[in-house]
Amino acid sequence: MSTHGVQAKLSTYSLRQVHTTPATAPVAGRAPRSCNNCTCSPGLLNRQGRMGSYYAKRMANRSKSVASGSASGVSRKTSSVLTVDSSCSEGLKEINTSRRLLELRKKMKDYDLAVYIVPSEDSHQSEYTGLADQRREFISGFTGSAGVAIITRNVQCMNDDPEGSSYLATDGRYFTQAANELDFNWNLFKLNIPGEISWEEFTVQLAVKMADESGFNIRIGVDPQLITYSEAHLLQGLVDDIASGEKKGLGVQFVPITENLIDSIWTKFEPRPVRPLMPITLLDEKYSGLDTREKLVQVKEALLSLNAQTVVVSALDDIAWLLNLRGSEFRYSPLFYAHLIIHDDLVFLFTDDHSRFESISEYLKERSIVLRPYDKFYDDIKSLSANTVLVTKDCSWEVARQVKSPHRVRVIDSPVAIIKAKKNEVELTNAREAHIKDAIALVKYYEWLWQEVGVKGELVDELEAAQKLEFFQSEQDNYVGQSFQTVSASGSNSAVVHYAPKKDACAVIDPSKVYLCDSGAQYLEGTTDVTRTYHFSNPTNEQKRNYTLVLKGHIALAKLKFPPGTTGIAIDAIARQHLWTNGLDYTHGTGHGVGSYLNVHEGPVAIGIRGTVPLEAGHLVTNEPGVYFPGDYGVRLENVMEVKETSDKFLELAPLTLVPFCRQLIDRKLLTKEEVDWVNQYHANVYQTLVPRLVRHSPHATWLKRATSSL
C-alpha cells in the first residue's frame, strides 16, 4: 500500500507562487448555486452508507441530461455534482458544504480567527481515524486518509454570514479522488509538486496576505490535540519569521483553540458518532515474542540513555505493542483508545471502561500498569514531578502545553516505535506464516477471477471481487480482518493510487484492461500488504513495457545489498531508475514499514523521502514501485520485505510476499538474464512454498503451476 513523501519547502512568502485548483468548475453560463436545506457531502453519504445511492442518482441524472442536451450532463470535471439525498424535500440537489462552512466561520468569528486548520488526524495522530474523529471529512467531503483542510474568514466582511475561502491540501495519491469528492466551495492544493511549498507555508502565506490587504491582526487557529508539537513548532517558526522579516509590521498570530470548532457544529447537521469501547484481548507470547516486562526494560534503558525517567506515549500502536494488548475500535487496526505515561517504575494507562480489563487485572498489576480515566490524561501531565519530560514526536501540541514549564519538555523519536520496528525472532517467524496464509488466499482469488472474468466472461464488478478476496482470506486460521480497504481497480481506476470501490459506484472488471489489486489482512501472526497488477486477455505492447519497467525497479531493490547504516532515502532511486530512464516516475514513496498484527503503515522505517532512519536486520518494509497514467491505467507491484543480514555483514531485502507476478504483462525482451533468473527463482519459491497447502490437482494448484512457470 503506497505511502506519500514530504512536501518541498521554500523560504518565500509570496502567495503568487502557490497554485490551487478549483475542485469543481461551474458549468459555463451558470454560477454554482448553494442549497439552503441540503447539507450533504460525499463524506456524509459515505458515513451513512448512502454513497451507492448518491452515485446511482448522479449517473441517472447525467444520463437524462445528456439525452436532453442539458448543460448539467457534462463530466464531473466541468460541472457540479448532482445527487438526491433522502433527507432533502426538494429532490435533486447539488452536493455542497456551504452551510457547514458558514457555521464554522461563525464559530471562527467568535474566536476572532481568520484562518482555521482542520487536520486529518485524531489526538493520537492516527492515520486511519474512527468515525468520531473524521472532522476533515465532515467539513470538506473528502474521504481520503491524508489531507489538511484550511478555512479562511474574510475579516473585512461585515455581513451577518461570514465569507471566506476553503482549501484542501493533499498529496498525489489523492488528486483524482479529491477532485471528484470536493464541491465548488473548495480549492485543491496539491502537495509534493516539485517547486511547490508545504501546506504550513501556504497557510502562513494566506494569513500574511490577509493581514497585508486588511490591516487587521490575523489569527491562525488549530485544535492543539490534533497537531503534533513538531508541526506547531514549525508553524510558530514561520509566523516568527514574519515578525523579524520584511513583513514584521503585520500582525499574524498562531494560537491554540482548545474547543474543537468542528465538534461544536457537528450535531447541527448529523448525529456525531461516539467512540466505541470494545473488548481488550491479551496477545499470547507465542505471537508477541516478548513479555511486556522485557519490553519495558528495553524502553527504560533507552530513557536512561537520555537521562530521563518519564516519557509520554500517545501513538496507539506503540501502546498496544508495548503492553501486548489488542483492541477492535478501528476497522483496519487492532487498537484501542489510550494514552500512556511511563514514570519511574510505574506505567499509567489512560483509557475508559476499566471493566474491560478485569480479566487481565493480575497481568497489569504484576507489570506495574495502573489504569487511569482517559480524560485525566492532561491533568496528570500537569502534575508530573520529573525534571525532564520526554514527549515523542507523534504526541500532540497539547501534551507539551500541559507540562508546567516548556523548558522541561524534550521532543524525541519514540523509543517504543524504534524498538517495535525491529521485529524479534518470534514476530519474524509469525510474519512469514501470515504471508503464506495471505498468499494462499490470493492464489485462490486470482484463480477464481481468472476463471470468472478471463475464461467465462462473467460480469464481476470491483467491489464483488474485493469481497470475494476477503472471503478467501477469512478461510485462513487466525484471520482477524483486513489491514486496509482493498484497492480493486479496473482500467482507468487503477491509475487512482488509493482507489476504493463502492457499491453501485464501481466498474465491472474488463478483461481487456489492466486490473490492479492492493490488499492486506490482519492475522494473529502478523499484518500483510501486497499489490499485484494483472491482465486477463491480451495486453498492449505499451502496457507490457510499463509493467516490465516497474518490475525491473522492483527486482533492482530486491537484489540490492547495502551496508549497515543505509537509510531508506538512500536506496529509493534504485526502484525508480528504469522509470526515470524512460521519463516516468511515481508520486508516492517506494516503501513503508509494516507492523506485527498492528498498523499496515508503521514508522519510522520507510523507503523514500521519509526514510531517514537506517535500515536494520529485523525491519519489515514494502517494495512497491509503480507508474500511473490518469484516465488510462496504473501499475504497482508490492512485496513486503524482511531486512536480513548477509554472511559478509551487509544487509539485503528478502521477500515475504509469495504471490506470482503476471506473466502476460512481462516483456521478457526488456529483462536481463539476471532479472529473468530472479523472477524464475522467486516463482519457484512461491510454488514450492504454497503447493503443499493446496489440494493436489485442484484448480488452484493448476493455476499456481501455470502462473509460476519459467519465463
C-alpha positions in Angstrom: 0.0 0.0 0.0 1.6 3.2 -1.2 2.8 6.0 1.1 3.4 9.6 0.5 6.6 11.7 0.5 7.4 15.0 2.2 6.5 18.4 0.7 9.1 20.7 -0.8 10.0 23.7 1.3 10.5 27.3 0.1 11.5 30.3 2.2 9.4 32.8 0.2 6.1 34.2 1.4 4.9 35.2 -2.0 1.4 33.8 -2.4 1.7 34.3 -6.1 3.9 31.1 -6.2 1.0 29.0 -4.8 -1.1 27.2 -7.3 -4.5 25.8 -6.3 -7.2 24.2 -8.4 -10.9 24.7 -8.0 -12.3 21.3 -7.1 -15.3 21.7 -9.3 -15.5 24.2 -12.1 -19.0 25.6 -12.7 -20.8 25.0 -16.0 -20.4 27.8 -18.5 -23.1 30.4 -18.1 -24.3 29.2 -14.7 -23.0 30.2 -11.3 -22.7 27.5 -8.7 -25.8 27.5 -6.5 -25.9 26.6 -2.9 -28.8 24.7 -1.4 -30.4 26.2 1.6 -31.6 22.9 3.0 -29.1 20.4 1.7 -26.0 19.8 3.8 -24.9 16.6 2.1 -21.3 15.8 1.2 -19.7 12.7 -0.2 -18.2 12.2 3.3 -21.6 12.3 5.0 -23.1 9.9 2.5 -20.1 7.6 3.0 -20.6 7.7 6.8 -24.3 7.0 6.5 -23.8 4.2 4.0 -25.6 6.1 1.2 -22.7 6.6 -1.2 -24.2 3.9 -3.5 -27.5 5.8 -4.0 -25.5 9.0 -4.4 -23.7 7.7 -7.4 -26.7 5.9 -8.8 -28.7 9.1 -8.7 -25.8 11.1 -10.1 -25.4 8.7 -13.1 -29.1 8.6 -13.7 -29.3 12.3 -13.8 -26.3 12.6 -16.0 -27.9 10.1 -18.5 -31.1 12.1 -18.6 -29.2 15.4 -19.0 -27.1 14.0 -21.9 -30.3 12.8 -23.6 -31.9 16.2 -23.3 -28.8 18.2 -24.2 -28.7 19.9 -20.8 -25.5 21.6 -19.7 -25.6 19.6 -16.5 -24.9 16.5 -18.5 -21.2 17.2 -18.9 -18.5 15.3 -17.0 -17.7 15.7 -13.3 -14.5 17.7 -14.2 -16.5 20.5 -15.7 -19.8 20.6 -13.7 -21.2 20.4 -10.2 -22.1 17.0 -9.0 -25.8 16.3 -8.5 -27.4 13.9 -6.2 -30.6 13.1 -4.3 -30.4 13.0 -0.6 -33.2 11.1 1.1 -33.4 13.9 3.7 -33.9 16.6 1.0 -37.5 17.6 0.4 -36.8 19.2 -3.0 -35.3 16.1 -4.6 -32.3 16.8 -6.8 -29.7 18.9 -5.1 -26.1 19.9 -5.6 -23.8 18.4 -3.1 -22.3 21.3 -1.2 -20.6 22.1 2.1 -21.9 25.7 2.2 -23.9 25.6 5.4 -21.2 23.7 7.2 -18.6 26.2 6.2 -20.9 29.1 7.2 -21.5 27.7 10.7 -17.7 27.1 11.0 -16.9 30.7 10.1 -19.4 31.9 12.6 -17.5 30.0 15.3 -14.2 31.3 13.9 -15.6 34.8 14.3 -16.4 34.1 18.0 -12.7 33.3 18.5 -11.5 36.2 16.3 -9.9 33.7 13.9 -9.2 34.4 10.2 -7.7 31.0 9.4 -8.7 27.6 10.9 -6.8 24.4 10.3 -8.6 21.0 10.3 -6.1 18.1 10.2 -7.0 14.5 9.3 -5.6 13.0 12.5 -7.1 12.4 15.9 -5.4 13.2 19.2 -3.2 10.1 18.7 -2.0 11.1 15.2 -3.7 8.0 13.8 -3.5 7.7 10.0 -6.9 5.9 9.9 -9.3 7.5 12.3 -12.5 6.4 13.8 -15.8 7.9 12.6 -16.0 10.3 15.6 -12.6 11.8 14.6 -13.2 12.3 10.9 -13.5 16.1 11.2 -11.7 17.0 8.0 -14.0 14.6 6.1 -17.1 16.2 7.8 -16.2 19.7 6.7 -14.8 19.0 3.2 -16.5 15.8 2.0 -13.0 14.4 1.1 -12.7 10.8 2.3 -9.0 10.1 1.7 -6.8 9.2 4.6 -4.4 12.1 4.2 -5.0 15.8 3.9 -5.4 19.1 5.7 -8.4 21.5 5.4 -7.6 25.2 5.6 -10.6 27.5 6.0 -10.4 31.3 5.9 -12.8 34.0 7.2 -12.7 37.4 5.5 -12.1 39.8 8.4 -13.3 42.8 6.4 -16.7 41.2 5.7 -19.4 43.0 7.7 -22.2 40.6 6.7 -24.1 38.5 9.2 -22.9 35.5 7.2 -19.1 35.4 7.2 -17.4 34.7 3.9 -14.0 33.2 3.0 -12.1 30.5 1.1 -11.6 26.8 1.7 -8.6 24.7 0.7 -7.9 21.0 0.8 -4.2 20.1 0.8 -3.3 16.5 -0.1 -0.7 14.5 -1.9 -0.5 12.8 -5.3 -2.2 9.6 -4.1 -5.5 11.6 -3.8 -5.5 14.3 -6.5 -8.1 12.5 -8.6 -10.2 11.4 -5.7 -10.2 14.9 -4.1 -11.2 16.5 -7.4 -14.2 14.1 -7.6 -15.3 14.5 -4.0 -14.8 18.2 -3.2 -17.6 20.6 -4.1 -17.5 24.1 -5.6 -16.6 25.6 -2.2 -13.2 24.1 -2.2 -9.8 24.6 -3.9 -7.4 21.7 -4.2 -3.9 22.5 -3.1 -1.5 19.8 -4.5 1.3 18.7 -2.2 4.6 17.1 -3.3 4.7 19.0 -6.6 8.3 20.0 -7.4 8.9 23.6 -6.6 5.7 24.0 -4.6 5.6 24.9 -0.9 4.2 23.0 2.1 0.7 23.4 3.5 2.2 25.0 6.6 3.9 27.7 4.5 0.8 28.1 2.4 -1.3 28.7 5.5 1.0 31.4 6.8 1.2 33.0 3.4 -2.6 33.2 3.4 -2.5 34.9 6.7 0.2 37.4 5.6 -1.8 38.3 2.5 -4.9 38.8 4.6 -3.1 41.0 7.1 -1.4 43.0 4.3 -4.7 43.7 2.5 -6.9 44.3 5.5 -4.6 46.0 8.1 -6.2 43.7 10.7 -4.4 41.3 13.1 -4.8 37.8 11.6 -5.1 34.8 13.9 -4.4 31.2 12.7 -6.1 28.7 15.0 -6.0 24.9 15.4 -7.1 22.3 18.0 -3.8 21.6 19.8 -4.8 18.0 20.4 -4.9 17.3 16.6 -1.5 18.7 15.6 1.9 17.5 16.8 4.3 19.6 18.8 6.7 19.5 15.9 4.1 20.8 13.4 3.1 23.5 15.9 6.7 24.5 16.3 7.1 24.7 12.5 4.1 26.9 12.1 5.1 29.1 15.0 8.6 29.4 13.5 7.1 30.5 10.1 5.0 33.2 12.0 8.1 34.3 14.0 10.0 34.7 10.7 7.4 37.3 9.7 7.9 39.3 12.9 11.6 39.5 12.1 11.4 39.9 8.3 10.3 42.5 5.8 6.7 41.9 6.8 7.4 42.5 10.5 4.8 45.2 10.8 2.0 42.8 10.0 0.1 41.2 12.9 -0.1 37.4 12.4 -0.5 35.0 15.3 -0.7 31.3 15.6 -2.9 30.2 18.5 -4.3 27.1 20.1 -8.1 26.7 20.2 -9.0 24.1 22.8 -12.7 23.9 21.8 -12.8 21.9 18.6 -14.9 24.1 16.2 -15.9 21.2 14.0 -17.2 19.3 17.0 -19.2 22.4 18.1 -21.2 22.4 14.8 -21.3 18.7 14.0 -24.7 17.9 15.6 -26.4 20.8 13.7 -26.1 18.6 10.6 -25.9 15.0 11.7 -25.5 12.9 14.9 -21.9 12.8 15.8 -20.6 9.2 16.1 -19.4 8.1 19.5 -16.0 6.4 20.0 -16.6 2.7 20.6 -15.3 0.9 23.6 -14.7 -2.7 22.6 -13.2 -5.7 24.5 -9.5 -5.8 25.1 -7.5 -9.0 24.4 -4.1 -10.1 25.7 -1.9 -11.2 22.9 -0.3 -14.5 23.6 3.5 -14.5 23.9 3.7 -17.1 21.1 2.7 -14.1 18.8 4.4 -11.2 20.6 7.7 -13.0 21.3 8.4 -10.9 24.4 6.6 -10.3 27.7 5.7 -6.7 28.5 8.2 -6.6 31.3 11.0 -7.4 28.9 9.8 -4.7 26.5 9.6 -2.2 29.4 13.2 -3.0 30.3 14.3 -2.0 26.8 12.3 1.2 26.9 13.6 2.2 30.3 17.2 1.6 29.1 16.5 4.0 26.3 15.2 6.6 28.7 18.3 6.2 30.9 20.5 6.9 27.9 18.6 10.2 27.6 19.0 11.0 31.3 15.2 10.8 31.8 12.7 8.7 33.6 9.5 10.0 32.2 8.1 9.6 28.7 4.6 10.3 27.3 3.3 8.0 24.5 0.2 8.6 22.6 0.6 6.5 19.4 -2.0 3.7 19.7 0.1 1.1 18.0 3.1 1.8 20.3 0.8 1.3 23.3 -0.7 -1.9 22.0 2.7 -3.4 21.1 4.3 -2.4 24.4 1.5 -3.8 26.6 0.8 -6.9 24.4 -2.8 -5.8 24.3 -5.1 -5.5 21.2 -8.5 -3.9 20.7 -11.1 -3.6 17.9 -12.1 0.0 18.0 -10.7 0.7 14.5 -11.8 -1.1 11.3 -8.4 -2.0 10.0 -6.1 -1.9 13.0 -6.4 -3.9 16.3 -6.1 -0.9 18.5 -7.9 0.8 21.4 -8.0 4.4 22.5 -5.4 5.2 25.2 -2.5 7.4 26.3 0.4 6.2 28.3 2.9 7.7 30.7 6.0 5.8 31.9 7.2 7.5 35.1 9.9 5.9 37.1 8.8 2.3 37.7 5.1 2.8 37.0 3.1 2.7 33.8 -0.1 4.8 33.7 -2.6 3.7 31.0 -5.3 6.3 30.3 -8.3 4.6 28.8 -12.1 4.3 29.5 -14.3 1.4 30.7 -11.9 -0.3 33.0 -14.2 -3.2 33.3 -12.8 -4.4 30.0 -9.5 -5.1 31.8 -10.9 -7.1 34.8 -9.9 -10.5 33.3 -6.3 -9.3 33.0 -6.1 -7.3 36.2 -3.4 -9.5 37.7 -1.4 -9.3 34.5 -1.5 -5.5 34.7 -0.7 -5.4 38.4 2.4 -7.7 38.0 3.7 -5.3 35.4 3.0 -2.1 37.5 0.4 -0.9 35.0 -2.0 1.5 36.6 -5.4 2.2 34.9 -6.5 5.9 34.8 -9.5 7.5 33.2 -8.9 8.7 29.6 -10.0 12.3 30.4 -7.5 12.6 33.2 -4.5 12.3 30.9 -3.8 16.1 30.5 -4.4 16.7 34.2 -1.9 14.1 35.1 0.7 15.6 32.8 0.4 18.9 34.6 1.2 17.1 37.9 4.3 15.3 36.7 7.3 16.0 39.0 10.1 14.9 36.7 12.8 17.3 35.8 12.6 16.4 32.2 9.5 15.0 30.4 10.2 13.2 27.1 7.5 13.8 24.5 7.5 11.6 21.4 7.3 13.4 18.1 3.9 12.0 17.4 2.4 13.4 20.6 0.1 16.4 20.3 1.0 20.0 20.9 -1.5 19.9 23.8 0.8 17.4 25.6 3.7 19.8 25.5 1.5 22.7 26.5 0.3 20.9 29.7 3.8 20.4 31.0 4.3 23.0 33.7 7.5 24.5 32.2 8.3 24.3 28.5 12.0 24.0 29.4 11.2 20.6 30.9 9.9 19.2 27.6 12.3 17.4 25.2 10.8 16.1 21.9 12.3 12.7 20.9 11.8 9.9 18.4 9.6 7.4 20.2 11.8 4.7 21.8 8.9 2.4 21.7 8.5 2.9 17.9 12.2 2.3 17.3 12.2 -0.9 19.3 8.9 -2.1 17.8 10.1 -1.6 14.2 12.9 -4.2 14.7 11.0 -7.4 15.0 12.1 -10.2 17.3 12.6 -13.7 16.0 9.1 -14.9 17.0 7.5 -11.9 15.3 9.6 -12.6 12.1 8.6 -16.3 12.1 5.0 -15.4 12.5 5.2 -12.7 9.8 6.4 -15.4 7.3 3.5 -17.6 8.3 1.0 -14.7 7.9 2.3 -14.0 4.4 2.0 -17.7 3.4 -1.7 -17.7 4.6 -2.3 -14.5 2.7 -0.7 -15.9 -0.4 -2.9 -19.0 -0.3 -6.0 -16.7 -0.2 -4.6 -14.6 -3.1 -3.9 -17.7 -5.2 -7.5 -18.8 -4.8 -8.7 -15.3 -5.5 -6.7 -14.8 -8.8 -7.6 -18.3 -10.0 -11.3 -17.5 -9.3 -11.0 -14.1 -11.0 -9.2 -15.6 -14.0 -12.0 -18.2 -14.5 -14.8 -15.8 -14.0 -13.5 -12.8 -15.9 -10.9 -14.2 -18.3 -12.5 -17.6 -19.2 -16.2 -17.3 -18.6 -16.6 -13.6 -19.4 -18.8 -13.1 -16.3 -19.6 -9.6 -15.2 -17.8 -9.2 -11.9 -17.5 -5.7 -10.5 -14.6 -4.3 -8.5 -16.5 -4.5 -5.2 -17.7 -8.0 -5.7 -14.2 -9.1 -6.4 -12.8 -7.4 -3.3 -15.5 -9.1 -1.2 -14.5 -12.4 -2.7 -10.9 -11.9 -1.8 -11.9 -11.1 1.8 -13.9 -14.4 1.8 -10.8 -16.3 0.8 -8.7 -14.5 3.5 -11.3 -15.3 6.1 -10.9 -19.0 5.4 -7.4 -18.8 6.9 -6.8 -19.7 10.5 -6.4 -16.7 12.9 -7.7 -14.3 10.3 -8.9 -11.1 12.2 -9.8 -8.7 9.4 -8.4 -6.5 6.6 -5.5 -4.2 7.2 -6.9 -1.5 4.9 -9.7 -1.2 2.4 -8.9 -3.3 -0.7 -7.9 -1.4 -3.8 -9.7 -3.4 -6.5 -9.4 -1.3 -9.7 -10.0 -2.0 -13.3 -8.9 0.1 -16.2 -8.6 3.8 -15.5 -9.5 3.2 -11.8 -6.1 1.5 -11.5 -4.4 4.9 -12.1 -6.0 6.2 -8.8 -3.4 5.2 -6.2 -5.8 4.7 -3.3 -9.0 3.9 -5.3 -11.7 2.2 -3.3 -14.7 0.6 -5.0 -18.1 1.4 -3.5 -21.5 -0.3 -4.0 -23.3 0.9 -7.2 -20.3 3.2 -7.9 -17.6 0.9 -9.2 -16.6 -0.6 -12.6 -17.2 -4.0 -14.0 -13.7 -5.7 -14.3 -12.9 -5.5 -18.0 -10.7 -8.5 -19.1 -9.3 -6.3 -21.9 -7.9 -3.8 -19.4 -5.4 -3.7 -16.6 -6.6 -4.8 -13.2 -4.7 -3.6 -10.0 -5.4 -5.1 -6.6 -3.7 -3.8 -3.4 -4.9 -5.8 -0.4 -3.8 -6.6 3.1 -5.0 -8.7 6.1 -4.6 -8.9 9.8 -3.8 -12.3 11.2 -2.7 -13.1 14.8 0.6 -13.9 13.3 1.1 -10.6 11.5 0.0 -7.9 9.1 0.1 -8.3 5.3 0.2 -5.8 2.3 0.5 -6.9 -1.3 -0.2 -5.3 -4.7 -0.3 -7.1 -8.0 -1.3 -5.9 -11.4 -2.9 -8.4 -13.8 -4.4 -8.6 -17.3 -6.9 -11.3 -18.3 -6.5 -11.2 -22.1 -4.0 -9.6 -24.5 -2.3 -6.5 -23.0 -0.9 -3.9 -25.4 2.9 -3.6 -26.0 2.8 -0.3 -24.1 1.2 -1.9 -21.1 3.7 -4.7 -21.1 6.6 -2.2 -21.4 5.5 -0.1 -18.5 4.7 -3.1 -16.3 8.1 -4.5 -17.1 9.8 -1.2 -16.2 8.1 -1.3 -12.8 9.1 -4.9 -12.4 12.7 -4.1 -13.2 12.7 -1.4 -10.4 11.2 -3.9 -8.0 13.8 -6.5 -8.8 16.6 -4.0 -8.6 15.6 -3.2 -5.0 15.1 -6.8 -4.1 18.5 -7.8 -5.4 20.3 -4.9 -3.6 23.0 -5.4 -1.0 23.8 -2.4 1.1 26.0 -1.6 4.2 24.6 -1.1 7.7 23.7 2.5 8.4 22.0 2.9 5.0 18.7 4.8 5.1 15.6 4.3 3.1 16.0 7.6 1.3 19.4 6.5 0.1 18.0 3.5 -1.8 14.8 4.9 -3.1 16.2 5.8 -6.5 17.2 2.1 -7.1 13.5 1.3 -7.6 12.9 4.3 -9.8 15.9 4.1 -12.1 14.3 2.3 -15.0 11.3 4.5 -15.0 13.4 7.6 -14.8 15.4 6.5 -17.8 12.2 6.4 -19.7 10.9 9.8 -18.4 8.5 8.2 -15.9 8.1 8.3 -12.1 5.6 7.9 -9.3 4.5 10.4 -6.6 4.3 8.1 -3.6 7.1 6.6 -1.5 8.7 3.3 -2.5 8.1 1.6 0.8 6.8 1.8 4.3 7.3 -0.2 7.5 4.7 -2.9 8.4 3.6 -3.8 11.9 3.2 -7.2 13.7 -0.5 -7.6 13.9 -0.7 -3.8 14.1 -0.7 -0.9 11.6 -0.1 -1.7 8.0 1.8 1.6 7.8 4.4 1.6 10.6 7.1 4.2 11.2 9.8 5.1 11.5 11.1 2.8 8.7 10.4 3.9 5.1 12.0 3.8 1.6 11.6 7.3 0.2 11.9 10.9 1.4 10.6 9.9 4.8 13.2 7.2 5.1 15.7 8.9 7.3 16.1 6.0 9.8 18.9 3.5 8.9 17.5 0.1 7.9 18.4 -2.8 10.3 18.0 -6.5 10.3 14.5 -7.3 11.5 12.8 -4.4 9.9 9.8 -5.2 7.6 9.4 -2.8 4.7 7.5 -2.8 1.5 9.0 -2.6 -2.0 6.3 -1.0 -4.2 7.3 1.0 -7.3 4.5 1.9 -9.7 3.6 4.1 -12.7 0.2 5.7 -13.3 -1.5 7.2 -16.4 -4.6 9.1 -15.2 -7.7 8.2 -17.3 -6.0 5.1 -18.7 -4.4 2.6 -16.3 -1.8 2.2 -13.5 0.7 -0.4 -12.5 2.1 -1.2 -9.0 4.0 -4.2 -7.7 4.4 -4.6 -4.0 6.1 -7.2 -1.7 6.7 -7.0 2.0 10.4 -7.5 2.5 12.4 -8.6 5.5 15.7 -6.8 6.1 18.3 -9.5 6.7 22.0 -9.6 7.4 24.2 -11.3 4.8 27.2 -13.5 5.5 29.5 -10.6 4.9 27.7 -8.4 7.4 25.9 -6.4 4.7 22.1 -6.1 4.5 19.6 -7.3 1.9 15.8 -7.4 1.4 14.2 -10.8 1.3 10.6 -11.1 0.1 7.9 -12.4 2.5 5.1 -11.9 0.0 4.6 -15.1 -2.1 2.2 -14.1 -5.0 3.0 -14.6 -8.7 3.6 -11.7 -11.0 1.6 -11.5 -14.2 3.4 -13.4 -16.9 1.2 -11.9 -19.6 2.4 -8.4 -18.8 6.1 -9.2 -18.7 8.1 -8.2 -21.8 10.9 -10.7 -21.5 13.0 -8.9 -24.0 13.3 -5.9 -21.6 14.7 -8.1 -18.8 18.4 -9.0 -18.4 19.4 -12.6 -17.8 19.9 -11.8 -14.1 16.4 -10.3 -13.9 14.8 -13.3 -15.6 16.7 -15.6 -13.2 15.4 -13.6 -10.3 11.7 -13.9 -11.4 12.1 -17.6 -12.1 13.7 -18.2 -8.7 11.0 -16.1 -7.0 8.3 -18.0 -8.7 9.9 -21.4 -7.9 10.0 -20.4 -4.3 6.3 -19.3 -4.4 5.3 -22.6 -5.9 7.4 -24.8 -3.6 6.1 -23.0 -0.5 2.4 -22.8 -1.4 1.6 -26.0 -3.3 1.8 -28.3 -0.3 -1.0 -26.3 1.3 -3.3 -26.6 -1.7 -5.4 -29.6 -2.7 -3.4 -31.7 -5.2 -4.6 -31.2 -8.8 -7.1 -28.6 -7.7 -7.9 -25.7 -10.0 -5.9 -23.5 -7.5 -2.8 -25.7 -7.7 -3.1 -25.9 -11.5 -3.4 -22.1 -11.8 -0.4 -21.7 -9.5 1.8 -24.0 -11.5 0.9 -22.2 -14.7 1.4 -18.7 -13.1 4.9 -19.7 -11.7 6.2 -21.5 -14.8 9.6 -20.2 -16.0 9.8 -17.2 -18.3 
